[in-house]
Amino acid sequence: MSFQNSHTSKHHGKIALITGGTSGLGLATAQRLAVEGARVIVTGRRQAALEAAVEQIGHNATGIRGDISNAADLDRLYSTVEKQVGRLDILFANAGGGEFRPLGDITEEHFDKTFAINVKGTVFTVQRALPLMPAGSAIVINGSMVSVKGLPAFGVYAASKAALRSFARTWSVDLKDRGIRVNVVAPGTIVTPAYKSELGLSDEQIEGFKNQAAALAPLGRTGTADEIAKAVSFLASEDASYITGIELFVDGGTAQI
């Protein structure tokens, strides 16, 4: 991915927070928002990865270590943001995780971990951001096309993403008088480092998964992290000023047919 000569003023002067911004879709979005003029703050659980991401993003990026499923970490995150910059114009609630576990093998630990991060963590990430968000701000939640597709052994993850879609509908109404828009981006198959670190797939399994996903997509391929980042940037921008409460599928058409 190259951002040479691609600096724009699309988000000039905006302050953006991206949770889970150290790799994959979060990092790609942080990079794109930065070159489009935003001051970017990213979170992550691992300090070394956080420092590497901040260096890669450049453009006045800041990293704050923390886990969104930990209330104390969220308190510290927003306290730091308030002290450093005083407000947030864009929130990309991206942090999340999942693993394959078919019905019959689902454990309480697996269920609780998935919902603690993806649902509970996102709920309180959004709620605690609100005091810092002025009218005209935008919240984008990272969903997934699997919230409407039956992908084998991915039921708990899919349900967690469907919950976020439901929350976005409610929150878009809850926040209408505040002038804050809430939308969901629903990525299709985008191969990121999480395929190994979270899903535990081998290179061979990832290649097979990609080929299978490409065959199911009308566009005949999997997507790139920057294609998701562009969609997030759009939803967070003034170009989407009359858009709230939607789920934007960026999936090569896979969930649309």
Beta strands, then each sheet from edge to edge (+ up, - down):
strand 1: 15-18
strand 2: 39-44
strand 3: 62-65
strand 4: 90-93
strand 5: 138-142
strand 6: 181-187
strand 7: 247-250
sheet 1: 3+ 2+ 1+ 4+ 5+ 6+ 7+
end
